[in-house]
């Protein structure tokens, strides 16, 4: 029995590494092969190219997750998925337990935009994608407000993790006000998505590369929650409105987490 468990563990680590490999290879193909073709097909229109490029990233993330599920590394369940159908001009906020959260959300939302770390704009695998269609956080916040407003007005959905980074296991969530400020500036409603499941060992912050859940597959349980209307916050001064909206986002997601923990 011990040998079988070790073999299963080694298989999970191997498939995790292969998922990283295919994701990196796919990113290189998109940036160096597909994106130049899409730019030609779009007639060098930035708006049309953005739509085509985002949809291509969406499909590539769906393919990466198909690999993740097919080879037995994990399974993904999405509750209230219908709330994402036809979603436009919304700010999507979620808790951030693992590195895979980004891939999952992009696989669910075909018109996703996001704020990315400036360092990714220099990463050999993803810089072609990042610099083509996303917004880097090395820009000033005022520049980011302008860029996100343009993107949301085109109908894109902005994905933001209000924690700013992956959660530290065992520590309380600390939401920042950036997501609220983007939503208030563009007057776009907020859609919270709770990301739950089992403990994502090997995908959490500070986890070792060669690690995986010791006895089971990854289980991701997402819940697309009711939108938070932005209108009720617009009568407050900007700083107070951002604080109130941030508090509501965190309260809604923490309440859903408490509900999930109560079922265990």
C-alpha positions in Angstrom: 0.0 0.0 0.0 2.9 2.4 0.9 4.5 1.8 -2.5 1.2 2.5 -4.4 0.8 5.7 -2.4 4.3 6.8 -3.3 3.8 6.0 -7.0 0.5 8.0 -7.0 2.3 10.9 -5.3 5.2 10.8 -7.8 2.7 10.7 -10.7 0.9 13.8 -9.3 4.3 15.7 -9.1 5.2 14.6 -12.6 1.8 15.7 -14.1 2.1 19.0 -12.2 5.5 19.7 -13.8 4.2 18.6 -17.2 1.4 21.1 -16.8 3.9 23.9 -16.1 5.9 22.8 -19.2 2.9 22.7 -21.6 1.7 26.1 -20.2 5.2 27.6 -20.8 5.4 26.1 -24.3 1.9 27.2 -25.1 2.6 30.7 -24.0 5.7 30.9 -26.3 3.6 29.6 -29.2 0.8 32.2 -28.6 3.3 35.1 -28.3 5.6 34.2 -31.2 3.4 32.3 -33.6 -0.3 33.0 -33.1 -0.3 36.6 -32.0 1.5 38.0 -35.1 -1.0 36.1 -37.2 -3.9 37.5 -35.2 -2.5 41.0 -35.6 -2.5 40.6 -39.4 -6.0 39.1 -39.4 -7.3 42.0 -37.2 -6.0 44.6 -39.8 -3.7 46.0 -37.1 -6.7 47.1 -35.1 -5.8 47.1 -31.4 -9.4 46.5 -30.3 -9.9 43.6 -32.7 -6.5 42.1 -31.9 -7.3 42.4 -28.2 -10.5 40.4 -28.5 -8.9 37.7 -30.6 -5.8 37.5 -28.4 -7.9 37.3 -25.1 -10.1 34.5 -26.6 -6.9 32.6 -27.6 -5.6 32.9 -24.1 -8.9 31.7 -22.8 -8.8 28.6 -25.0 -5.2 27.8 -24.1 -6.1 27.9 -20.4 -9.0 25.6 -21.0 -6.6 23.2 -22.7 -4.1 23.4 -19.8 -6.9 22.5 -17.4 -8.1 19.7 -19.6 -4.6 18.2 -19.3 -4.7 18.8 -15.5 -8.0 16.9 -15.2 -7.5 14.2 -17.8 -4.3 12.9 -16.2 -5.8 12.7 -12.8 -4.1 15.6 -11.1 -7.3 17.2 -10.0 -10.9 18.1 -10.6 -12.7 21.4 -10.8 -16.3 22.2 -9.9 -18.0 25.6 -10.5 -21.2 26.5 -8.8 -23.5 29.1 -10.4 -21.4 29.0 -13.6 -24.4 30.5 -15.4 -23.7 33.9 -13.8 -20.6 34.1 -16.0 -22.5 33.7 -19.3 -22.2 36.8 -21.4 -20.5 38.7 -18.6 -19.2 42.1 -19.8 -17.6 45.2 -18.1 -17.4 43.7 -14.6 -14.7 43.6 -12.0 -14.1 40.0 -10.9 -12.6 39.6 -7.5 -11.5 36.4 -5.8 -9.5 35.0 -3.0 -6.1 33.6 -4.1 -5.1 30.3 -2.5 -2.9 28.9 -5.3 -1.0 29.7 -8.5 -3.6 27.8 -10.5 -6.4 30.4 -9.7 -5.4 32.6 -12.6 -5.5 29.7 -15.1 -9.0 28.6 -13.8 -10.5 32.1 -14.0 -9.1 32.8 -17.5 -10.5 29.5 -18.6 -14.0 30.5 -17.4 -14.0 34.1 -18.7 -13.2 34.6 -22.5 -12.9 38.4 -22.3 -10.6 38.6 -19.3 -8.2 41.4 -18.6 -5.9 41.8 -15.5 -3.2 43.7 -13.7 0.0 41.7 -13.8 3.4 42.0 -12.1 5.9 44.0 -14.0 8.4 41.2 -13.8 6.2 39.0 -16.0 6.7 41.6 -18.8 10.3 40.4 -18.8 9.6 36.6 -18.4 10.7 34.8 -21.6 7.7 32.5 -21.6 4.9 35.0 -21.0 6.2 38.5 -21.8 4.9 38.4 -25.4 1.4 37.8 -24.0 1.6 40.2 -21.0 3.0 43.1 -23.0 0.5 42.7 -25.8 -2.8 42.7 -24.0 -2.5 43.2 -20.2 -1.7 46.0 -17.8 1.5 45.9 -15.9 1.7 47.2 -12.3 4.9 49.1 -13.0 2.7 51.9 -14.4 1.5 54.6 -12.0 -1.9 53.9 -10.4 -3.4 56.8 -12.3 -2.2 55.2 -15.6 -3.6 51.9 -14.5 -7.0 53.6 -13.8 -7.0 55.0 -17.3 -6.0 51.6 -18.9 -8.5 49.6 -16.9 -11.3 52.1 -17.7 -10.6 51.8 -21.4 -10.6 48.0 -21.2 -13.8 47.8 -19.2 -15.6 50.2 -21.6 -14.6 47.8 -24.4 -16.6 45.1 -22.6 -13.7 43.2 -21.0 -13.9 41.9 -17.5 -11.1 42.9 -15.1 -9.8 40.0 -12.9 -8.2 41.1 -9.6 -7.1 39.3 -6.5 -7.6 42.0 -3.8 -5.0 40.3 -1.6 -2.4 41.3 -4.2 -0.6 38.0 -3.9 -1.4 34.4 -3.0 -2.7 33.8 0.5 -0.3 32.7 3.1 -1.7 29.4 4.6 -3.1 29.9 8.1 -3.1 33.7 7.9 -6.1 36.0 7.7 -7.0 37.6 4.3 -5.9 41.2 3.9 -7.8 42.9 1.0 -6.3 46.0 -0.5 -8.4 48.8 -2.0 -7.1 48.7 -5.5 -9.9 46.5 -6.9 -12.6 48.7 -5.3 -10.9 51.9 -6.7 -10.9 50.4 -10.3 -14.6 49.4 -10.0 -15.6 52.8 -8.6 -13.6 54.8 -11.2 -15.3 52.9 -14.0 -18.7 52.5 -12.3 -18.7 48.7 -12.9 -20.3 46.2 -10.7 -18.2 43.7 -8.8 -18.6 39.9 -9.2 -17.0 37.9 -6.3 -15.8 34.4 -6.9 -14.9 32.1 -4.0 -12.1 29.6 -4.6 -12.3 26.7 -2.2 -11.5 23.0 -2.2 -8.8 21.0 -0.5 -5.4 22.4 0.6 -3.5 23.1 -2.7 -0.1 21.7 -1.5 2.6 22.5 -4.0 0.6 25.4 -5.5 0.5 27.7 -2.5 2.8 30.6 -1.7 6.3 29.4 -0.8 5.6 25.8 -1.6 8.4 23.7 -3.1 8.2 22.9 -6.8 8.5 19.1 -6.3 5.5 18.9 -3.9 1.9 17.8 -4.3 -1.0 16.7 -2.0 0.4 13.6 -0.3 -2.8 11.4 -0.4 -5.3 12.9 -2.9 -5.8 14.9 -6.0 -6.4 18.6 -6.1 -10.0 19.6 -5.6 -11.1 23.0 -6.7 -14.7 24.2 -5.7 -15.5 27.6 -7.1 -18.7 29.6 -6.4 -19.7 32.6 -8.6 -21.5 34.8 -6.1 -24.1 37.5 -6.6 -22.8 40.7 -8.0 -22.2 43.7 -5.7 -23.9 46.7 -7.2 -21.5 49.7 -7.4 -24.3 52.3 -7.3 -24.8 52.2 -3.5 -21.2 53.4 -2.9 -21.1 56.3 -5.4 -22.6 58.8 -2.9 -19.6 58.6 -0.6 -16.3 60.4 -0.8 -13.8 58.3 -2.9 -11.6 57.0 -0.1 -14.6 56.1 2.1 -16.4 54.4 -0.9 -13.3 52.3 -1.6 -13.0 51.3 2.0 -16.7 50.3 2.2 -16.6 48.4 -1.0 -13.4 46.5 -0.1 -15.0 45.6 3.3 -18.1 44.2 1.5 -16.0 42.2 -0.9 -14.1 40.6 1.9 -17.2 40.0 4.0 -19.0 38.3 1.2 -16.0 36.0 0.4 -15.3 35.3 4.0 -18.9 34.3 4.6 -18.7 31.9 1.7 -15.5 30.4 3.1 -17.1 30.0 6.5 -20.0 28.2 4.8 -17.6 25.8 3.1 -15.7 25.1 6.3 -18.9 24.3 8.1 -19.6 21.6 5.6 -16.3 19.8 6.3 
